Amino acid sequence: MRVAMFSECYEPVRNGVTTSVHTLVQQLRRRGHRVILVAPHYAAHRDQTPFVLRVPSMQTWFNKDYPVAYPFYPRLKKQFGRLAPHVVHSHNPFFVGFLAARLAHQHDVPHVSTYHTLYSHYGHYLFFLPDAAVQGLLKWWIPDYYNRCAHVLVPSAVAETSLRDYGVKVPITIVPTAVPLPDPMLIGPEARRSARAQWDIPEGCPLLLYVGRIAQEKNIELLLDAFSDCQRRFSDARLLIVGGGPHLDACRRHAGSLGCRDRIVFAGPMAHDELAPVYAAADLFVFASTTETQGLVMAEARAAGTPCVIVRGGGASETITDGQDGIIVEPEREAFAAAVMALLDDGPRLDAMRDHCLRLAHRYTPEAMTDAVTRVYDAVAKTPSGGRHKER
């Protein structure tokens, strides 16, 4: 099958959407499908494959990490025609997504889209617009875009409910994003020791880990506050924060206001293929965001055998079996700290949860995700007109 993939988020950006798209593209190609990927151009980035097509883009002053692609690019139409795709798959409903929708219509190709993000929680990035205006735009744009697709994929029930609440009526299939199982050597004792040594974290110290974008909606201040409470009982514990983002300076200032600043390590961004030993080195993965559609980092922690403590809300809590591979708590400082301390206090329970993590990780493999996605591709390709809806 020939697939034209369109994503507003791709390398060099590091986030859950990039990881999801990259994993799917790699799996499709391994199965013999021909895939091209269309993404915005980044001035300092060079791709290692000719099958990524970069459309012109411009950097904006309000979000420098995500350049805005031009929605009109005549050269792409010619390249699209050469591929003659059986299906178009978009991953965002904005500028690159607009290109996908228009080309799919012009070439009479079924359009599948994945709804990765609960956009209603990200209005603060458009701080120059009143929140009511942002929410009003979403209530018009989201159903208008997705109701013109043949099929929509979502990573969680929370994401499906969000679309239905907006008035999206097309078929929706839940397909959790998977992560590859790491090489056992990368999560073994020696790898864990080496990972801790990078930041001079002693072997016996309890280690809490956060991996992800440092952004306002990630609620990292709650993690910092809860860790401060845990320090009263576990004075040698460490909190390792891996990632970068627009809220980093604010989080550093908040950490500086706490009495345990010397126990908090801001490690900065890391390459995705370097993370498995870091996940494995932690005693617990901690996550406080309520704005996720799925929380891919929890799946990565689980694959490395590391249980999670996460807050209830959004799609992240759907990825955890409470009491087996993690603990789900209310999004409150006291509840979060209490859950962390209870697990650190109970070594046998923590070991049992590690075992559960490694067993449950086999349910969410890239192969299973790709099976589900290709079933949708086959279905829309066989439906008359691909189930396509009217032109935008």
TORKOL-4160 file (C-alpha; in steps of 0.2 Angstrom, whole numbers, padded with zeros to 4 digits, m for minus):
392
<pt num="1" X="0000" Y="0000" Z="0000"/>
<pt num="2" X="0006" Y="0018" Z="m0004"/>
<pt num="3" X="0003" Y="0030" Z="0011"/>
<pt num="4" X="0005" Y="0049" Z="0011"/>
<pt num="5" X="0008" Y="0054" Z="0029"/>
<pt num="6" X="0006" Y="0072" Z="0035"/>
<pt num="7" X="0012" Y="0079" Z="0051"/>
<pt num="8" X="0014" Y="0096" Z="0059"/>
<pt num="9" X="0026" Y="0088" Z="0072"/>
<pt num="10" X="0041" Y="0078" Z="0066"/>
<pt num="11" X="0060" Y="0078" Z="0069"/>
<pt num="12" X="0069" Y="0087" Z="0075"/>
<pt num="13" X="0054" Y="0091" Z="0087"/>
<pt num="14" X="0054" Y="0079" Z="0102"/>
<pt num="15" X="0036" Y="0075" Z="0108"/>
<pt num="16" X="0023" Y="0061" Z="0109"/>
<pt num="17" X="0016" Y="0065" Z="0091"/>
<pt num="18" X="0033" Y="0064" Z="0083"/>
<pt num="19" X="0037" Y="0048" Z="0092"/>
<pt num="20" X="0020" Y="0041" Z="0087"/>
<pt num="21" X="0022" Y="0046" Z="0069"/>
<pt num="22" X="0040" Y="0040" Z="0068"/>
<pt num="23" X="0035" Y="0023" Z="0075"/>
<pt num="24" X="0020" Y="0020" Z="0063"/>
<pt num="25" X="0031" Y="0025" Z="0048"/>
<pt num="26" X="0045" Y="0013" Z="0053"/>
<pt num="27" X="0033" Y="m0001" Z="0055"/>
<pt num="28" X="0023" Y="0002" Z="0039"/>
<pt num="29" X="0040" Y="0002" Z="0029"/>
<pt num="30" X="0046" Y="m0014" Z="0037"/>
<pt num="31" X="0030" Y="m0022" Z="0031"/>
<pt num="32" X="0034" Y="m0017" Z="0013"/>
<pt num="33" X="0022" Y="m0002" Z="0012"/>
<pt num="34" X="0028" Y="0013" Z="0003"/>
<pt num="35" X="0027" Y="0029" Z="0014"/>
<pt num="36" X="0031" Y="0047" Z="0011"/>
<pt num="37" X="0030" Y="0059" Z="0025"/>
<pt num="38" X="0026" Y="0078" Z="0023"/>
<pt num="39" X="0032" Y="0089" Z="0037"/>
<pt num="40" X="0037" Y="0108" Z="0040"/>
<pt num="41" X="0055" Y="0113" Z="0035"/>
<pt num="42" X="0067" Y="0116" Z="0049"/>
<pt num="43" X="0082" Y="0127" Z="0044"/>
<pt num="44" X="0095" Y="0118" Z="0054"/>
<pt num="45" X="0089" Y="0100" Z="0052"/>
<pt num="46" X="0094" Y="0087" Z="0038"/>
<pt num="47" X="0084" Y="0071" Z="0036"/>
<pt num="48" X="0093" Y="0055" Z="0034"/>
<pt num="49" X="0080" Y="0048" Z="0021"/>
<pt num="50" X="0073" Y="0055" Z="0005"/>
<pt num="51" X="0056" Y="0050" Z="0009"/>
<pt num="52" X="0053" Y="0065" Z="0020"/>
<pt num="53" X="0046" Y="0080" Z="0011"/>
<pt num="54" X="0049" Y="0096" Z="0019"/>
<pt num="55" X="0037" Y="0110" Z="0015"/>
<pt num="56" X="0042" Y="0129" Z="0017"/>
<pt num="57" X="0038" Y="0136" Z="0034"/>
<pt num="58" X="0041" Y="0151" Z="0044"/>
<pt num="59" X="0046" Y="0153" Z="0063"/>
<pt num="60" X="0034" Y="0163" Z="0073"/>
<pt num="61" X="0038" Y="0174" Z="0088"/>
<pt num="62" X="0025" Y="0166" Z="0099"/>
<pt num="63" X="0030" Y="0148" Z="0097"/>
<pt num="64" X="0048" Y="0146" Z="0090"/>
<pt num="65" X="0049" Y="0127" Z="0092"/>
<pt num="66" X="0035" Y="0124" Z="0080"/>
<pt num="67" X="0037" Y="0133" Z="0063"/>
<pt num="68" X="0021" Y="0136" Z="0053"/>
<pt num="69" X="0020" Y="0128" Z="0036"/>
<pt num="70" X="0013" Y="0136" Z="0021"/>
<pt num="71" X="m0004" Y="0129" Z="0017"/>
<pt num="72" X="0000" Y="0131" Z="m0002"/>
<pt num="73" X="0014" Y="0122" Z="m0010"/>
<pt num="74" X="0011" Y="0119" Z="m0029"/>
<pt num="75" X="0027" Y="0108" Z="m0030"/>
<pt num="76" X="0020" Y="0095" Z="m0018"/>
<pt num="77" X="0005" Y="0092" Z="m0029"/>
<pt num="78" X="0017" Y="0085" Z="m0042"/>
<pt num="79" X="0026" Y="0074" Z="m0030"/>
<pt num="80" X="0010" Y="0068" Z="m0023"/>
<pt num="81" X="0004" Y="0063" Z="m0040"/>
<pt num="82" X="0020" Y="0053" Z="m0043"/>
<pt num="83" X="0016" Y="0043" Z="m0027"/>
<pt num="84" X="m0002" Y="0040" Z="m0031"/>
<pt num="85" X="m0006" Y="0035" Z="m0013"/>
<pt num="86" X="m0020" Y="0024" Z="m0008"/>
<pt num="87" X="m0023" Y="0033" Z="0008"/>
<pt num="88" X="m0019" Y="0050" Z="0015"/>
<pt num="89" X="m0015" Y="0050" Z="0034"/>
<pt num="90" X="m0014" Y="0067" Z="0043"/>
<pt num="91" X="m0009" Y="0070" Z="0061"/>
<pt num="92" X="m0014" Y="0088" Z="0064"/>
<pt num="93" X="m0029" Y="0098" Z="0059"/>
<pt num="94" X="m0019" Y="0114" Z="0055"/>
<pt num="95" X="m0008" Y="0120" Z="0040"/>
<pt num="96" X="0000" Y="0103" Z="0035"/>
<pt num="97" X="m0017" Y="0095" Z="0039"/>
<pt num="98" X="m0025" Y="0107" Z="0027"/>
<pt num="99" X="m0013" Y="0102" Z="0014"/>
<pt num="100" X="m0017" Y="0084" Z="0017"/>
<pt num="101" X="m0036" Y="0087" Z="0016"/>
<pt num="102" X="m0035" Y="0097" Z="0000"/>
<pt num="103" X="m0024" Y="0085" Z="m0009"/>
<pt num="104" X="m0034" Y="0070" Z="m0004"/>
<pt num="105" X="m0050" Y="0078" Z="m0011"/>
<pt num="106" X="m0041" Y="0084" Z="m0027"/>
<pt num="107" X="m0035" Y="0066" Z="m0030"/>
<pt num="108" X="m0050" Y="0057" Z="m0024"/>
<pt num="109" X="m0040" Y="0048" Z="m0011"/>
<pt num="110" X="m0047" Y="0043" Z="0006"/>
<pt num="111" X="m0041" Y="0054" Z="0021"/>
<pt num="112" X="m0038" Y="0046" Z="0038"/>
<pt num="113" X="m0033" Y="0058" Z="0052"/>
<pt num="114" X="m0027" Y="0055" Z="0070"/>
<pt num="115" X="m0032" Y="0066" Z="0084"/>
<pt num="116" X="m0017" Y="0067" Z="0095"/>
<pt num="117" X="m0020" Y="0082" Z="0106"/>
<pt num="118" X="m0034" Y="0089" Z="0117"/>
<pt num="119" X="m0032" Y="0106" Z="0109"/>
<pt num="120" X="m0044" Y="0115" Z="0121"/>
<pt num="121" X="m0031" Y="0114" Z="0134"/>
<pt num="122" X="m0018" Y="0123" Z="0124"/>
<pt num="123" X="m0026" Y="0140" Z="0122"/>
<pt num="124" X="m0012" Y="0148" Z="0132"/>
<pt num="125" X="0000" Y="0147" Z="0117"/>
<pt num="126" X="m0012" Y="0159" Z="0108"/>
<pt num="127" X="m0010" Y="0171" Z="0122"/>
<pt num="128" X="m0014" Y="0186" Z="0111"/>
<pt num="129" X="m0032" Y="0180" Z="0109"/>
<pt num="130" X="m0045" Y="0179" Z="0122"/>
<pt num="131" X="m0049" Y="0161" Z="0128"/>
<pt num="132" X="m0067" Y="0163" Z="0122"/>
<pt num="133" X="m0061" Y="0167" Z="0105"/>
<pt num="134" X="m0049" Y="0152" Z="0105"/>
<pt num="135" X="m0062" Y="0140" Z="0111"/>
<pt num="136" X="m0075" Y="0147" Z="0098"/>
<pt num="137" X="m0063" Y="0144" Z="0084"/>
<pt num="138" X="m0060" Y="0126" Z="0090"/>
<pt num="139" X="m0079" Y="0122" Z="0091"/>
<pt num="140" X="m0080" Y="0127" Z="0073"/>
<pt num="141" X="m0064" Y="0120" Z="0066"/>
<pt num="142" X="m0062" Y="0103" Z="0074"/>
<pt num="143" X="m0079" Y="0096" Z="0068"/>
<pt num="144" X="m0077" Y="0105" Z="0051"/>
<pt num="145" X="m0060" Y="0097" Z="0048"/>
<pt num="146" X="m0063" Y="0079" Z="0055"/>
<pt num="147" X="m0081" Y="0077" Z="0048"/>
<pt num="148" X="m0073" Y="0078" Z="0031"/>
<pt num="149" X="m0062" Y="0063" Z="0034"/>
<pt num="150" X="m0066" Y="0045" Z="0030"/>
<pt num="151" X="m0060" Y="0039" Z="0047"/>
<pt num="152" X="m0052" Y="0046" Z="0063"/>
<pt num="153" X="m0040" Y="0037" Z="0074"/>
<pt num="154" X="m0038" Y="0042" Z="0092"/>
<pt num="155" X="m0026" Y="0035" Z="0106"/>
<pt num="156" X="m0039" Y="0035" Z="0120"/>
<pt num="157" X="m0057" Y="0035" Z="0125"/>
<pt num="158" X="m0055" Y="0053" Z="0132"/>
<pt num="159" X="m0049" Y="0058" Z="0114"/>
<pt num="160" X="m0065" Y="0050" Z="0106"/>
<pt num="161" X="m0076" Y="0058" Z="0119"/>
<pt num="162" X="m0068" Y="0075" Z="0115"/>
<pt num="163" X="m0072" Y="0073" Z="0097"/>
<pt num="164" X="m0090" Y="0067" Z="0099"/>
<pt num="165" X="m0093" Y="0082" Z="0111"/>
<pt num="166" X="m0087" Y="0094" Z="0097"/>
<pt num="167" X="m0099" Y="0086" Z="0085"/>
<pt num="168" X="m0088" Y="0074" Z="0075"/>
<pt num="169" X="m0099" Y="0060" Z="0067"/>
<pt num="170" X="m0087" Y="0050" Z="0056"/>
<pt num="171" X="m0081" Y="0033" Z="0062"/>
<pt num="172" X="m0068" Y="0034" Z="0076"/>
<pt num="173" X="m0057" Y="0019" Z="0081"/>
<pt num="174" X="m0046" Y="0019" Z="0097"/>
<pt num="175" X="m0028" Y="0014" Z="0093"/>
<pt num="176" X="m0016" Y="0017" Z="0108"/>
<pt num="177" X="0001" Y="0022" Z="0102"/>
<pt num="178" X="0014" Y="0009" Z="0105"/>
<pt num="179" X="0032" Y="0009" Z="0110"/>
<pt num="180" X="0045" Y="m0003" Z="0105"/>
<pt num="181" X="0051" Y="m0015" Z="0118"/>
<pt num="182" X="0069" Y="m0010" Z="0123"/>
<pt num="183" X="0084" Y="m0022" Z="0122"/>
<pt num="184" X="0085" Y="m0031" Z="0139"/>
<pt num="185" X="0103" Y="m0025" Z="0140"/>
<pt num="186" X="0097" Y="m0007" Z="0140"/>
<pt num="187" X="0087" Y="m0009" Z="0155"/>
<pt num="188" X="0098" Y="m0021" Z="0165"/>
<pt num="189" X="0108" Y="m0018" Z="0181"/>
<pt num="190" X="0123" Y="m0011" Z="0173"/>
<pt num="191" X="0113" Y="0001" Z="0161"/>
<pt num="192" X="0104" Y="0007" Z="0176"/>
<pt num="193" X="0120" Y="0010" Z="0186"/>
<pt num="194" X="0127" Y="0020" Z="0171"/>
<pt num="195" X="0112" Y="0030" Z="0169"/>
<pt num="196" X="0112" Y="0036" Z="0187"/>
<pt num="197" X="0131" Y="0039" Z="0186"/>
<pt num="198" X="0128" Y="0053" Z="0173"/>
<pt num="199" X="0120" Y="0064" Z="0186"/>
<pt num="200" X="0130" Y="0057" Z="0202"/>
<pt num="201" X="0114" Y="0049" Z="0209"/>
<pt num="202" X="0120" Y="0035" Z="0221"/>
<pt num="203" X="0113" Y="0018" Z="0218"/>
<pt num="204" X="0103" Y="0017" Z="0234"/>
<pt num="205" X="0094" Y="0033" Z="0233"/>
<pt num="206" X="0076" Y="0033" Z="0228"/>
<pt num="207" X="0074" Y="0041" Z="0211"/>
<pt num="208" X="0059" Y="0049" Z="0204"/>
<pt num="209" X="0059" Y="0053" Z="0185"/>
<pt num="210" X="0049" Y="0064" Z="0173"/>
<pt num="211" X="0052" Y="0064" Z="0155"/>
<pt num="212" X="0043" Y="0076" Z="0143"/>
<pt num="213" X="0041" Y="0093" Z="0137"/>
<pt num="214" X="0043" Y="0107" Z="0150"/>
<pt num="215" X="0027" Y="0116" Z="0147"/>
<pt num="216" X="0013" Y="0125" Z="0157"/>
<pt num="217" X="0000" Y="0111" Z="0154"/>
<pt num="218" X="0011" Y="0098" Z="0160"/>
<pt num="219" X="0009" Y="0103" Z="0178"/>
<pt num="220" X="0027" Y="0100" Z="0183"/>
<pt num="221" X="0025" Y="0112" Z="0198"/>
<pt num="222" X="0014" Y="0099" Z="0206"/>
<pt num="223" X="0028" Y="0086" Z="0205"/>
<pt num="224" X="0040" Y="0098" Z="0212"/>
<pt num="225" X="0029" Y="0102" Z="0227"/>
<pt num="226" X="0025" Y="0084" Z="0230"/>
<pt num="227" X="0044" Y="0079" Z="0229"/>
<pt num="228" X="0047" Y="0093" Z="0242"/>
<pt num="229" X="0035" Y="0084" Z="0254"/>
<pt num="230" X="0043" Y="0067" Z="0250"/>
<pt num="231" X="0060" Y="0074" Z="0255"/>
<pt num="232" X="0054" Y="0075" Z="0273"/>
<pt num="233" X="0054" Y="0056" Z="0274"/>
<pt num="234" X="0066" Y="0052" Z="0260"/>
<pt num="235" X="0080" Y="0065" Z="0262"/>
<pt num="236" X="0091" Y="0056" Z="0250"/>
<pt num="237" X="0078" Y="0055" Z="0236"/>
<pt num="238" X="0081" Y="0063" Z="0219"/>
<pt num="239" X="0069" Y="0070" Z="0206"/>
<pt num="240" X="0076" Y="0069" Z="0188"/>
<pt num="241" X="0067" Y="0080" Z="0175"/>
<pt num="242" X="0072" Y="0076" Z="0157"/>
<pt num="243" X="0066" Y="0088" Z="0143"/>
<pt num="244" X="0065" Y="0106" Z="0138"/>
<pt num="245" X="0052" Y="0118" Z="0134"/>
<pt num="246" X="0045" Y="0136" Z="0136"/>
<pt num="247" X="0041" Y="0133" Z="0155"/>
<pt num="248" X="0059" Y="0127" Z="0160"/>
<pt num="249" X="0064" Y="0144" Z="0168"/>
<pt num="250" X="0048" Y="0145" Z="0178"/>
<pt num="251" X="0051" Y="0127" Z="0184"/>
<pt num="252" X="0069" Y="0131" Z="0189"/>
<pt num="253" X="0063" Y="0146" Z="0199"/>
<pt num="254" X="0049" Y="0136" Z="0207"/>
<pt num="255" X="0062" Y="0122" Z="0212"/>
<pt num="256" X="0074" Y="0136" Z="0218"/>
<pt num="257" X="0060" Y="0141" Z="0230"/>
<pt num="258" X="0059" Y="0124" Z="0238"/>
<pt num="259" X="0071" Y="0117" Z="0252"/>
<pt num="260" X="0076" Y="0103" Z="0241"/>
<pt num="261" X="0083" Y="0111" Z="0226"/>
<pt num="262" X="0100" Y="0102" Z="0227"/>
<pt num="263" X="0090" Y="0086" Z="0225"/>
<pt num="264" X="0081" Y="0091" Z="0209"/>
<pt num="265" X="0091" Y="0088" Z="0193"/>
<pt num="266" X="0085" Y="0097" Z="0177"/>
<pt num="267" X="0094" Y="0086" Z="0164"/>
<pt num="268" X="0088" Y="0094" Z="0148"/>
<pt num="269" X="0082" Y="0086" Z="0132"/>
<pt num="270" X="0089" Y="0068" Z="0128"/>
<pt num="271" X="0088" Y="0058" Z="0112"/>
<pt num="272" X="0074" Y="0046" Z="0112"/>
<pt num="273" X="0085" Y="0031" Z="0109"/>
<pt num="274" X="0095" Y="0036" Z="0125"/>
<pt num="275" X="0080" Y="0035" Z="0137"/>
<pt num="276" X="0077" Y="0017" Z="0140"/>
<pt num="277" X="0091" Y="0015" Z="0153"/>
<pt num="278" X="0085" Y="0032" Z="0161"/>
<pt num="279" X="0068" Y="0025" Z="0163"/>
<pt num="280" X="0075" Y="0009" Z="0170"/>
<pt num="281" X="0086" Y="0018" Z="0183"/>
<pt num="282" X="0071" Y="0026" Z="0191"/>
<pt num="283" X="0061" Y="0019" Z="0205"/>
<pt num="284" X="0045" Y="0028" Z="0200"/>
<pt num="285" X="0040" Y="0038" Z="0185"/>
<pt num="286" X="0029" Y="0053" Z="0190"/>
<pt num="287" X="0017" Y="0063" Z="0179"/>
<pt num="288" X="0005" Y="0076" Z="0184"/>
<pt num="289" X="m0003" Y="0082" Z="0167"/>
<pt num="290" X="m0022" Y="0081" Z="0165"/>
<pt num="291" X="m0021" Y="0087" Z="0147"/>
<pt num="292" X="m0015" Y="0071" Z="0138"/>
<pt num="293" X="m0024" Y="0061" Z="0125"/>
<pt num="294" X="m0014" Y="0046" Z="0130"/>
<pt num="295" X="0003" Y="0049" Z="0139"/>
<pt num="296" X="0016" Y="0040" Z="0128"/>
<pt num="297" X="0029" Y="0042" Z="0141"/>
<pt num="298" X="0020" Y="0030" Z="0153"/>
<pt num="299" X="0021" Y="0017" Z="0140"/>
<pt num="300" X="0039" Y="0020" Z="0138"/>
<pt num="301" X="0042" Y="0019" Z="0157"/>
<pt num="302" X="0031" Y="0003" Z="0158"/>
<pt num="303" X="0042" Y="m0005" Z="0144"/>
<pt num="304" X="0057" Y="m0002" Z="0155"/>
<pt num="305" X="0049" Y="m0010" Z="0170"/>
<pt num="306" X="0046" Y="0006" Z="0179"/>
<pt num="307" X="0029" Y="0009" Z="0188"/>
<pt num="308" X="0021" Y="0026" Z="0187"/>
<pt num="309" X="0012" Y="0038" Z="0199"/>
<pt num="310" X="0000" Y="0049" Z="0189"/>
<pt num="311" X="m0015" Y="0060" Z="0191"/>
<pt num="312" X="m0032" Y="0056" Z="0186"/>
<pt num="313" X="m0038" Y="0066" Z="0171"/>
<pt num="314" X="m0036" Y="0066" Z="0152"/>
<pt num="315" X="m0030" Y="0050" Z="0143"/>
<pt num="316" X="m0015" Y="0047" Z="0153"/>
<pt num="317" X="m0024" Y="0037" Z="0167"/>
<pt num="318" X="m0031" Y="0026" Z="0153"/>
<pt num="319" X="m0014" Y="0019" Z="0150"/>
<pt num="320" X="m0012" Y="0013" Z="0168"/>
<pt num="321" X="m0020" Y="m0002" Z="0176"/>
<pt num="322" X="m0021" Y="0005" Z="0194"/>
<pt num="323" X="m0012" Y="m0005" Z="0207"/>
<pt num="324" X="m0003" Y="m0016" Z="0194"/>
<pt num="325" X="0009" Y="m0005" Z="0183"/>
<pt num="326" X="0005" Y="0011" Z="0192"/>
<pt num="327" X="m0005" Y="0021" Z="0204"/>
<pt num="328" X="m0018" Y="0034" Z="0199"/>
<pt num="329" X="m0022" Y="0049" Z="0212"/>
<pt num="330" X="m0031" Y="0065" Z="0212"/>
<pt num="331" X="m0022" Y="0080" Z="0205"/>
<pt num="332" X="m0017" Y="0086" Z="0222"/>
<pt num="333" X="0000" Y="0088" Z="0230"/>
<pt num="334" X="m0004" Y="0079" Z="0246"/>
<pt num="335" X="m0012" Y="0064" Z="0237"/>
<pt num="336" X="0003" Y="0063" Z="0225"/>
<pt num="337" X="0016" Y="0064" Z="0238"/>
<pt num="338" X="0007" Y="0051" Z="0249"/>
<pt num="339" X="0006" Y="0038" Z="0234"/>
<pt num="340" X="0025" Y="0040" Z="0231"/>
<pt num="341" X="0030" Y="0038" Z="0249"/>
<pt num="342" X="0019" Y="0023" Z="0251"/>
<pt num="343" X="0027" Y="0014" Z="0236"/>
<pt num="344" X="0045" Y="0019" Z="0241"/>
<pt num="345" X="0041" Y="0012" Z="0258"/>
<pt num="346" X="0035" Y="m0005" Z="0251"/>
<pt num="347" X="0049" Y="m0013" Z="0242"/>
<pt num="348" X="0040" Y="m0030" Z="0239"/>
<pt num="349" X="0025" Y="m0021" Z="0231"/>
<pt num="350" X="0037" Y="m0010" Z="0220"/>
<pt num="351" X="0046" Y="m0026" Z="0214"/>
<pt num="352" X="0029" Y="m0034" Z="0210"/>
<pt num="353" X="0024" Y="m0019" Z="0200"/>
<pt num="354" X="0040" Y="m0019" Z="0190"/>
<pt num="355" X="0036" Y="m0037" Z="0185"/>
<pt num="356" X="0018" Y="m0032" Z="0180"/>
<pt num="357" X="0025" Y="m0018" Z="0170"/>
<pt num="358" X="0036" Y="m0029" Z="0160"/>
<pt num="359" X="0022" Y="m0041" Z="0157"/>
<pt num="360" X="0009" Y="m0028" Z="0152"/>
<pt num="361" X="0021" Y="m0020" Z="0140"/>
<pt num="362" X="0019" Y="m0034" Z="0128"/>
<pt num="363" X="0001" Y="m0029" Z="0125"/>
<pt num="364" X="0005" Y="m0012" Z="0117"/>
<pt num="365" X="0018" Y="m0016" Z="0104"/>
<pt num="366" X="0021" Y="m0007" Z="0088"/>
<pt num="367" X="0016" Y="m0022" Z="0078"/>
<pt num="368" X="m0001" Y="m0022" Z="0087"/>
<pt num="369" X="m0004" Y="m0003" Z="0083"/>
<pt num="370" X="0001" Y="m0006" Z="0065"/>
<pt num="371" X="m0011" Y="m0020" Z="0063"/>
<pt num="372" X="m0025" Y="m0009" Z="0069"/>
<pt num="373" X="m0020" Y="0006" Z="0058"/>
<pt num="374" X="m0019" Y="m0005" Z="0042"/>
<pt num="375" X="m0036" Y="m0012" Z="0045"/>
<pt num="376" X="m0043" Y="0005" Z="0045"/>
<pt num="377" X="m0033" Y="0009" Z="0029"/>
<pt num="378" X="m0040" Y="m0007" Z="0020"/>
<pt num="379" X="m0057" Y="m0002" Z="0026"/>
<pt num="380" X="m0058" Y="0015" Z="0019"/>
<pt num="381" X="m0049" Y="0010" Z="0003"/>
<pt num="382" X="m0062" Y="m0003" Z="m0001"/>
<pt num="383" X="m0077" Y="0008" Z="0003"/>
<pt num="384" X="m0085" Y="0017" Z="m0012"/>
<pt num="385" X="m0077" Y="0035" Z="m0012"/>
<pt num="386" X="m0067" Y="0029" Z="0003"/>
<pt num="387" X="m0081" Y="0036" Z="0014"/>
<pt num="388" X="m0075" Y="0053" Z="0009"/>
<pt num="389" X="m0085" Y="0069" Z="0013"/>
<pt num="390" X="m0088" Y="0085" Z="0005"/>
<pt num="391" X="m0074" Y="0097" Z="0000"/>
<pt num="392" X="m0069" Y="0110" Z="0013"/>
